[in-house]
Amino acid sequence: MGAIIELVGVVFTLLWLVVLADVLVSWVMSPYHEVRRFLDSVVQPLLNPIRRLVPPVGGLDLSPLVLLIALDLVRRLLVGVLVGLS
């Protein structure tokens, strides 16, 4: 069971880093750059439902922050359930 818990942690950490990288490269890279297009293709499907619920505040898109918090909460919940099963 410990290997599954580790795998869940690694997957959620990688996803968290991809979201963070997408936010950072969006400030400096063209939307047509291959790296940015790849990151957007992974992150945008996760952000779109959040954007429908959380409007921009003062022109600032807070949906990536909400996604990062949600990813951490889901990871903690999932790991807690898996620890409880073992």
Residue, then its C-alpha position, 0 to 999 in steps of 0.5 A: m500500500g505504501a507504493i500506491i501512496e507514494l505514486v499518488g503523491v508523485v502524480f499530484t506533485l507533478l500535476w501541481l508543478v505543471v500548473l505552476a509552470d503553466v502560470l509562469v510561462s504564460w507571463v513570458m512565452s508566446p501562446y504559440h510556443e510549443v512548450r506553452r501549448f503543451l502545458d496549456s493542453v494539460v492545464q486548461p481542461l482543469l481550469n475551465p470549470i473553475r473559471r466558470l465558478v470563480p470570476p476574475v478579481g480586478g482582472l486577475d485570474l485566480s483559477p490556477l490558485v484555486l486549482l492548486i489548492a484543490l489538488d492539494l486537498v484531493r491529494r491529502l484526502l486520497v492519501g488519508v483514505l489509502v492510509g486508512l485502508s492499510 
